[in-house]
Amino acid sequence: MQIKFSPQRRDDLLTVTRAGDVFTINGVPFDFSTLPDGATIPAGEVPCEWLVGSVERTAGELHLTLILPHGPGPSQAIAFPPPLIDPPDGMIALPADPQPSIPDTAEEEPANVDG
């Protein structure tokens, strides 16, 4: 199996789980187990906004491309992610930049307003 990524600036989240040839994308299952070897599902035929391009089975391996959402200013690893090869069943760890830390304003010193 090979999952390629098409990075795209988006604020929405993507979750993907795998159980064999069944992918659950943001809670919606897509079963590709009946796709025979050498067959292709053309781009746009699968009703999922996260799948781009065709879905193919080549030499018994499923090949698909997912949109990879990212925030502003993605790292090189997110802007140009390598494909995932044979990810295990379960939640798929999608490439992601670390979340920026939010400073804890409760620990800041109060400003001296007396001058």
OpenMM code with the backbone's topology and positions (N, CA, C; nanometers):
from openmm import Vec3, app, unit

residues = "MET GLN ILE LYS PHE SER PRO GLN ARG ARG ASP ASP LEU LEU THR VAL THR ARG ALA GLY ASP VAL PHE THR ILE ASN GLY VAL PRO PHE ASP PHE SER THR LEU PRO ASP GLY ALA THR ILE PRO ALA GLY GLU VAL PRO CYS GLU TRP LEU VAL GLY SER VAL GLU ARG THR ALA GLY GLU LEU HIS LEU THR LEU ILE LEU PRO HIS GLY PRO GLY PRO SER GLN ALA ILE ALA PHE PRO PRO PRO LEU ILE ASP PRO PRO ASP GLY MET ILE ALA LEU PRO ALA ASP PRO GLN PRO SER ILE PRO ASP THR ALA GLU GLU GLU PRO ALA ASN VAL ASP GLY".split()
positions = [
    Vec3(0.0834, -0.1171, 0.0000),
    Vec3(0.0000, 0.0000, 0.0000),
    Vec3(0.0880, 0.1237, 0.0000),
    Vec3(0.0436, 0.2226, -0.0740),
    Vec3(0.1169, 0.3482, -0.0773),
    Vec3(0.0169, 0.4635, -0.0671),
    Vec3(0.0405, 0.5497, 0.0324),
    Vec3(-0.0412, 0.6694, 0.0489),
    Vec3(0.0477, 0.7894, 0.0210),
    Vec3(0.0125, 0.8631, -0.0836),
    Vec3(0.0825, 0.9876, -0.1143),
    Vec3(0.0008, 1.1030, -0.0573),
    Vec3(0.0660, 1.2186, -0.0472),
    Vec3(-0.0005, 1.3354, 0.0096),
    Vec3(0.0066, 1.4536, -0.0853),
    Vec3(-0.1000, 1.5314, -0.0840),
    Vec3(-0.1076, 1.6566, -0.1577),
    Vec3(-0.1302, 1.7669, -0.0542),
    Vec3(-0.0223, 1.8313, -0.0074),
    Vec3(-0.0360, 1.9330, 0.0972),
    Vec3(-0.1231, 2.0503, 0.0513),
    Vec3(-0.2041, 2.0983, 0.1439),
    Vec3(-0.2948, 2.2080, 0.1130),
    Vec3(-0.3174, 2.2907, 0.2386),
    Vec3(-0.3138, 2.4225, 0.2248),
    Vec3(-0.3395, 2.5118, 0.3380),
    Vec3(-0.4874, 2.5024, 0.3723),
    Vec3(-0.5159, 2.4440, 0.4895),
    Vec3(-0.6541, 2.4265, 0.5373),
    Vec3(-0.6530, 2.4297, 0.6885),
    Vec3(-0.7618, 2.4781, 0.7451),
    Vec3(-0.7740, 2.4806, 0.8903),
    Vec3(-0.8506, 2.3604, 0.9440),
    Vec3(-0.9180, 2.2847, 0.8570),
    Vec3(-0.9925, 2.1692, 0.9061),
    Vec3(-0.8978, 2.0526, 0.9332),
    Vec3(-0.9468, 1.9572, 1.0096),
    Vec3(-0.8646, 1.8446, 1.0538),
    Vec3(-0.8931, 1.7206, 0.9704),
    Vec3(-0.7934, 1.6354, 0.9623),
    Vec3(-0.8065, 1.5086, 0.8915),
    Vec3(-0.7660, 1.3961, 0.9849),
    Vec3(-0.8541, 1.2969, 0.9988),
    Vec3(-0.8197, 1.1747, 1.0710),
    Vec3(-0.8454, 1.0572, 0.9767),
    Vec3(-0.7520, 0.9638, 0.9768),
    Vec3(-0.7621, 0.8476, 0.8885),
    Vec3(-0.7263, 0.7236, 0.9684),
    Vec3(-0.8128, 0.6235, 0.9616),
    Vec3(-0.7802, 0.4932, 1.0186),
    Vec3(-0.7876, 0.3905, 0.9056),
    Vec3(-0.7123, 0.2834, 0.9263),
    Vec3(-0.7067, 0.1771, 0.8267),
    Vec3(-0.7408, 0.0447, 0.8926),
    Vec3(-0.8219, -0.0347, 0.8236),
    Vec3(-0.8487, -0.1734, 0.8609),
    Vec3(-0.8433, -0.2527, 0.7311),
    Vec3(-0.7240, -0.3010, 0.6977),
    Vec3(-0.7056, -0.3684, 0.5693),
    Vec3(-0.7192, -0.2677, 0.4572),
    Vec3(-0.8146, -0.2909, 0.3671),
    Vec3(-0.8383, -0.1992, 0.2554),
    Vec3(-0.9559, -0.1054, 0.2812),
    Vec3(-0.9995, -0.0971, 0.4058),
    Vec3(-1.1060, -0.0035, 0.4434),
    Vec3(-1.0421, 0.1145, 0.5151),
    Vec3(-1.0645, 0.2327, 0.4594),
    Vec3(-1.0147, 0.3552, 0.5208),
    Vec3(-1.1326, 0.4320, 0.5772),
    Vec3(-1.1190, 0.4773, 0.6995),
    Vec3(-1.2196, 0.5646, 0.7581),
    Vec3(-1.1583, 0.7032, 0.7628),
    Vec3(-1.2170, 0.7927, 0.6855),
    Vec3(-1.1647, 0.9279, 0.6699),
    Vec3(-1.2635, 1.0237, 0.7346),
    Vec3(-1.2205, 1.0856, 0.8441),
    Vec3(-1.3070, 1.1751, 0.9221),
    Vec3(-1.4415, 1.1093, 0.9532),
    Vec3(-1.4357, 0.9827, 0.9925),
    Vec3(-1.5545, 0.9109, 1.0372),
    Vec3(-1.6342, 0.8410, 0.9284),
    Vec3(-1.5975, 0.8580, 0.8021),
    Vec3(-1.6712, 0.7966, 0.6913),
    Vec3(-1.5874, 0.6828, 0.6327),
    Vec3(-1.6421, 0.5579, 0.6335),
    Vec3(-1.5644, 0.4450, 0.5804),
    Vec3(-1.5682, 0.4381, 0.4272),
    Vec3(-1.4537, 0.4013, 0.3698),
    Vec3(-1.4407, 0.3789, 0.2259),
    Vec3(-1.3728, 0.2434, 0.2082),
    Vec3(-1.4462, 0.1483, 0.1476),
    Vec3(-1.3985, 0.0108, 0.1343),
    Vec3(-1.3451, -0.0122, -0.0073),
    Vec3(-1.2139, -0.0323, -0.0164),
    Vec3(-1.1504, -0.0566, -0.1456),
    Vec3(-1.1141, -0.2038, -0.1641),
    Vec3(-1.1670, -0.2915, -0.0792),
    Vec3(-1.1298, -0.4331, -0.0847),
    Vec3(-1.1755, -0.5012, -0.2132),
    Vec3(-1.2783, -0.4508, -0.2779),
    Vec3(-1.3274, -0.5143, -0.4007),
    Vec3(-1.2585, -0.4618, -0.5267),
    Vec3(-1.1667, -0.3661, -0.5116),
    Vec3(-1.0942, -0.3133, -0.6279),
    Vec3(-0.9948, -0.4194, -0.6749),
    Vec3(-1.0148, -0.4752, -0.7958),
    Vec3(-0.9258, -0.5827, -0.8415),
    Vec3(-0.7891, -0.5297, -0.8848),
    Vec3(-0.6935, -0.6201, -0.8897),
    Vec3(-0.5583, -0.5844, -0.9318),
    Vec3(-0.5613, -0.5277, -1.0737),
    Vec3(-0.4895, -0.4176, -1.0927),
    Vec3(-0.4837, -0.3524, -1.2229),
    Vec3(-0.5963, -0.2538, -1.2485),
    Vec3(-0.6907, -0.2443, -1.1565),
    Vec3(-0.8057, -0.1552, -1.1755),
    Vec3(-0.7793, -0.0172, -1.1158),
    Vec3(-0.8537, 0.0797, -1.1673),
    Vec3(-0.8423, 0.2183, -1.1232),
    Vec3(-0.9811, 0.2759, -1.1013),
    Vec3(-0.9978, 0.3463, -0.9908),
    Vec3(-1.1172, 0.4278, -0.9700),
    Vec3(-1.0759, 0.5699, -1.0085),
    Vec3(-1.1363, 0.6263, -1.1126),
    Vec3(-1.0935, 0.7585, -1.1593),
    Vec3(-1.1108, 0.8673, -1.0529),
    Vec3(-1.0297, 0.9705, -1.0664),
    Vec3(-1.0382, 1.0854, -0.9763),
    Vec3(-1.1810, 1.1390, -0.9753),
    Vec3(-1.2301, 1.1701, -0.8575),
    Vec3(-1.3639, 1.2263, -0.8435),
    Vec3(-1.4746, 1.1242, -0.8298),
    Vec3(-1.4470, 0.9959, -0.8546),
    Vec3(-1.5504, 0.8929, -0.8441),
    Vec3(-1.5776, 0.8515, -0.6998),
    Vec3(-1.4801, 0.8678, -0.6126),
    Vec3(-1.4998, 0.8365, -0.4708),
    Vec3(-1.5515, 0.9644, -0.4046),
    Vec3(-1.6678, 0.9589, -0.3402),
    Vec3(-1.7265, 1.0805, -0.2838),
    Vec3(-1.6580, 1.1246, -0.1537),
    Vec3(-1.5337, 1.1692, -0.1670),
    Vec3(-1.4564, 1.2113, -0.0502),
    Vec3(-1.3690, 1.3292, -0.0904),
    Vec3(-1.3881, 1.4429, -0.0229),
    Vec3(-1.3110, 1.5624, -0.0572),
    Vec3(-1.1627, 1.5486, -0.0248),
    Vec3(-1.1248, 1.4507, 0.0581),
    Vec3(-0.9858, 1.4334, 0.1002),
    Vec3(-0.9047, 1.3472, 0.0045),
    Vec3(-0.9717, 1.2706, -0.0804),
    Vec3(-0.9024, 1.1880, -0.1800),
    Vec3(-0.8854, 1.2685, -0.3080),
    Vec3(-0.7625, 1.2756, -0.3568),
    Vec3(-0.7366, 1.3457, -0.4827),
    Vec3(-0.6696, 1.2480, -0.5785),
    Vec3(-0.7025, 1.2606, -0.7039),
    Vec3(-0.6466, 1.1681, -0.8009),
    Vec3(-0.7197, 1.0352, -0.7973),
    Vec3(-0.6677, 0.9428, -0.8727),
    Vec3(-0.7303, 0.8111, -0.8817),
    Vec3(-0.6871, 0.7216, -0.7658),
    Vec3(-0.7663, 0.6172, -0.7436),
    Vec3(-0.7310, 0.5109, -0.6488),
    Vec3(-0.7032, 0.3885, -0.7347),
    Vec3(-0.5863, 0.3280, -0.7157),
    Vec3(-0.5446, 0.2166, -0.8014),
    Vec3(-0.4974, 0.0983, -0.7176),
    Vec3(-0.5096, -0.0194, -0.7774),
    Vec3(-0.4461, -0.1378, -0.7196),
    Vec3(-0.3481, -0.1896, -0.8244),
    Vec3(-0.2202, -0.1845, -0.7891),
    Vec3(-0.1133, -0.2262, -0.8791),
    Vec3(-0.0297, -0.3325, -0.8094),
    Vec3(-0.0142, -0.4476, -0.8740),
    Vec3(0.0608, -0.5599, -0.8168),
    Vec3(0.0093, -0.5933, -0.6768),
    Vec3(-0.1232, -0.5852, -0.6615),
    Vec3(-0.1862, -0.6190, -0.5342),
    Vec3(-0.1836, -0.5093, -0.4299),
    Vec3(-0.1160, -0.3992, -0.4586),
    Vec3(-0.1009, -0.2900, -0.3619),
    Vec3(-0.1937, -0.1741, -0.3964),
    Vec3(-0.2612, -0.1225, -0.2947),
    Vec3(-0.3483, -0.0069, -0.3107),
    Vec3(-0.2640, 0.1199, -0.3135),
    Vec3(-0.2949, 0.2113, -0.4056),
    Vec3(-0.2259, 0.3400, -0.4177),
    Vec3(-0.3315, 0.4496, -0.4178),
    Vec3(-0.3149, 0.5472, -0.3280),
    Vec3(-0.4082, 0.6592, -0.3237),
    Vec3(-0.3360, 0.7844, -0.2752),
    Vec3(-0.4001, 0.8996, -0.2979),
    Vec3(-0.3436, 1.0275, -0.2566),
    Vec3(-0.4460, 1.1013, -0.1721),
    Vec3(-0.4010, 1.1492, -0.0562),
    Vec3(-0.4852, 1.2254, 0.0358),
    Vec3(-0.4390, 1.3701, 0.0428),
    Vec3(-0.5342, 1.4617, 0.0557),
    Vec3(-0.4991, 1.5996, 0.0883),
    Vec3(-0.4400, 1.5984, 0.2284),
    Vec3(-0.3306, 1.6708, 0.2468),
    Vec3(-0.2680, 1.6840, 0.3777),
    Vec3(-0.2858, 1.8286, 0.4229),
    Vec3(-0.3801, 1.8537, 0.5152),
    Vec3(-0.4015, 1.9919, 0.5581),
    Vec3(-0.2850, 2.0415, 0.6433),
    Vec3(-0.2532, 2.1692, 0.6280),
    Vec3(-0.1476, 2.2281, 0.7106),
    Vec3(-0.1788, 2.3749, 0.7348),
    Vec3(-0.1156, 2.4292, 0.8360),
    Vec3(-0.1323, 2.5694, 0.8704),
    Vec3(-0.0419, 2.6575, 0.7866),
    Vec3(-0.0367, 2.7863, 0.8212),
    Vec3(0.0500, 2.8777, 0.7467),
    Vec3(0.1970, 2.8447, 0.7719),
    Vec3(0.2783, 2.8611, 0.6703),
    Vec3(0.4223, 2.8391, 0.6844),
    Vec3(0.4612, 2.6979, 0.7214),
    Vec3(0.4191, 2.5969, 0.6437),
    Vec3(0.4547, 2.4593, 0.6794),
    Vec3(0.6046, 2.4348, 0.6643),
    Vec3(0.6539, 2.3392, 0.7410),
    Vec3(0.7939, 2.2981, 0.7278),
    Vec3(0.8128, 2.2265, 0.5942),
    Vec3(0.9374, 2.2059, 0.5555),
    Vec3(0.9683, 2.1324, 0.4328),
    Vec3(0.9117, 1.9909, 0.4397),
    Vec3(0.9144, 1.9304, 0.5590),
    Vec3(0.8648, 1.7936, 0.5752),
    Vec3(0.7149, 1.7844, 0.5482),
    Vec3(0.6422, 1.8919, 0.5733),
    Vec3(0.4980, 1.8930, 0.5487),
    Vec3(0.4688, 1.9395, 0.4060),
    Vec3(0.5448, 2.0355, 0.3577),
    Vec3(0.5238, 2.0858, 0.2220),
    Vec3(0.5605, 1.9809, 0.1165),
    Vec3(0.6543, 1.8928, 0.1503),
    Vec3(0.7004, 1.7887, 0.0570),
    Vec3(0.7109, 1.6548, 0.1301),
    Vec3(0.5977, 1.6005, 0.1773),
    Vec3(0.6040, 1.4774, 0.2571),
    Vec3(0.6316, 1.3545, 0.1710),
    Vec3(0.7085, 1.2608, 0.2244),
    Vec3(0.7269, 1.1345, 0.1522),
    Vec3(0.5998, 1.0503, 0.1635),
    Vec3(0.5790, 0.9575, 0.0715),
    Vec3(0.4618, 0.8701, 0.0832),
    Vec3(0.4752, 0.7756, 0.2022),
    Vec3(0.3606, 0.7317, 0.2524),
    Vec3(0.3587, 0.6269, 0.3552),
    Vec3(0.3494, 0.4935, 0.2826),
    Vec3(0.4376, 0.4024, 0.3169),
    Vec3(0.4394, 0.2704, 0.2550),
    Vec3(0.3933, 0.1680, 0.3582),
    Vec3(0.2899, 0.0947, 0.3240),
    Vec3(0.2356, -0.0120, 0.4089),
    Vec3(0.2136, 0.0305, 0.5541),
    Vec3(0.1350, 0.1369, 0.5781),
    Vec3(0.1073, 0.1731, 0.7175),
    Vec3(0.0268, 0.0621, 0.7844),
    Vec3(0.0481, 0.0399, 0.9140),
    Vec3(-0.0258, -0.0661, 0.9832),
    Vec3(-0.1726, -0.0285, 1.0012),
    Vec3(-0.2543, -0.1293, 1.0288),
    Vec3(-0.3941, -0.1031, 1.0619),
    Vec3(-0.4010, -0.0159, 1.1865),
    Vec3(-0.5078, 0.0611, 1.1954),
    Vec3(-0.5270, 0.1519, 1.3083),
    Vec3(-0.5197, 0.2957, 1.2613),
    Vec3(-0.5050, 0.3866, 1.3568),
    Vec3(-0.4947, 0.5291, 1.3254),
    Vec3(-0.3662, 0.5539, 1.2471),
    Vec3(-0.3776, 0.6210, 1.1345),
    Vec3(-0.2600, 0.6517, 1.0531),
    Vec3(-0.1996, 0.7819, 1.1031),
    Vec3(-0.0706, 0.7765, 1.1344),
    Vec3(0.0011, 0.8953, 1.1815),
    Vec3(0.0340, 0.9818, 1.0603),
    Vec3(-0.0431, 1.0869, 1.0424),
    Vec3(-0.0220, 1.1768, 0.9299),
    Vec3(0.0911, 1.2735, 0.9608),
    Vec3(0.1691, 1.3106, 0.8600),
    Vec3(0.2740, 1.4097, 0.8843),
    Vec3(0.2116, 1.5398, 0.9350),
    Vec3(0.2746, 1.6004, 1.0344),
    Vec3(0.2222, 1.7257, 1.0907),
    Vec3(0.3348, 1.8024, 1.1569),
    Vec3(0.3258, 1.9339, 1.1486),
    Vec3(0.4181, 2.0191, 1.2226),
    Vec3(0.3714, 2.0257, 1.3669),
    Vec3(0.4636, 2.0462, 1.4626),
    Vec3(0.4207, 2.0610, 1.6014),
    Vec3(0.3328, 2.1843, 1.6173),
    Vec3(0.2379, 2.1746, 1.7079),
    Vec3(0.1515, 2.2886, 1.7368),
    Vec3(0.2319, 2.3967, 1.8067),
    Vec3(0.2112, 2.5241, 1.7708),
    Vec3(0.2842, 2.6304, 1.8409),
    Vec3(0.2391, 2.6375, 1.9858),
    Vec3(0.3338, 2.6640, 2.0732),
    Vec3(0.2975, 2.6737, 2.2144),
    Vec3(0.2323, 2.8091, 2.2393),
    Vec3(0.1353, 2.8081, 2.3276),
    Vec3(0.0647, 2.9303, 2.3651),
    Vec3(0.1189, 2.9732, 2.5000),
    Vec3(0.1736, 3.0945, 2.5096),
    Vec3(0.2304, 3.1369, 2.6376),
    Vec3(0.1230, 3.1452, 2.7450),
    Vec3(0.1623, 3.1088, 2.8663),
    Vec3(0.0718, 3.1141, 2.9804),
    Vec3(0.0764, 3.2555, 3.0368),
    Vec3(-0.0266, 3.3331, 3.0105),
    Vec3(-0.0281, 3.4733, 3.0525),
    Vec3(-0.0473, 3.4881, 3.2027),
    Vec3(-0.0907, 3.3849, 3.2712),
    Vec3(-0.1120, 3.3941, 3.4159),
    Vec3(0.0197, 3.4090, 3.4908),
    Vec3(0.1304, 3.3664, 3.4307),
    Vec3(0.2588, 3.3726, 3.4990),
    Vec3(0.3366, 3.5003, 3.4688),
    Vec3(0.2821, 3.5867, 3.3842),
    Vec3(0.3523, 3.7093, 3.3501),
    Vec3(0.3464, 3.8084, 3.4660),
    Vec3(0.4519, 3.8878, 3.4779),
    Vec3(0.4562, 3.9934, 3.5789),
    Vec3(0.3614, 4.1050, 3.5367),
    Vec3(0.2864, 4.1624, 3.6309),
    Vec3(0.2015, 4.2759, 3.5939),
    Vec3(0.2883, 4.3955, 3.5555),
    Vec3(0.2407, 4.4724, 3.4615),
    Vec3(0.3150, 4.5899, 3.4175),
    Vec3(0.3141, 4.6952, 3.5273),
    Vec3(0.4258, 4.7667, 3.5405),
    Vec3(0.4356, 4.8754, 3.6372),
    Vec3(0.3697, 4.9974, 3.5746),
    Vec3(0.2484, 5.0251, 3.6210),
    Vec3(0.1733, 5.1355, 3.5624),
    Vec3(0.1909, 5.2654, 3.6401),
    Vec3(0.2650, 5.2607, 3.7535),
    Vec3(0.2833, 5.3810, 3.8338),
    Vec3(0.3941, 5.4694, 3.7788),
    Vec3(0.4730, 5.4207, 3.6890),
    Vec3(0.5674, 5.5058, 3.6233),
    Vec3(0.7046, 5.4868, 3.6587),
] * unit.nanometer
topology = app.Topology()
chain = topology.addChain("A")
for resn in residues:
    res = topology.addResidue(resn, chain)
    for name in ("N", "CA", "C"):
        topology.addAtom(name, app.Element.getBySymbol(name[0]), res)
